[in-house]
Amino acid sequence: MLAALITATTSICAAQTALPETSGPAIEYDTVSAALIALKTKPGVAFTVQNGWDIATDEAAMTIWSFSPRGYSAYPAVVKRQVVQKGSQVSIKMSVHCEGSKVACDDLVRTFSRMNGFEVPQ
């Protein structure tokens, strides 16, 4: 199982080296399935489907959850992106919980990092 945490302040890596894993949970749920079940029952969370991905939007928590579809190489996986404000600074915190292979999960992290304008860690 891979748990990764990426922020907008990481550095870019041209080579496809293995990404570091976090020492603890990246999200507040133990599994991708548990996150999906909890969010489906959480009041105020809206679900849509985009290109096969289940997208959960929690406006109150300023968070978007993207759940990979069956057949995706990193399935099952979830990417959590949350707007975080510290003082006058606003940033996006991206957390990934991936239960696929290490290579597929690293690719998922790189894909979402690039899609969100983050630099990929070495």
Secondary structure, DSSP 8 states (H G I E B T S, - for coil): -EEEEEETT----SS-------SS-SSSSSSHHHHHHHHHHSTTEEEEEETTEEEEEETTTTEEEEE--TTSTT-SEEEEEEEEEETTEEEEEEEEEE-S-HHHHHHHHHHHHHHTT-----
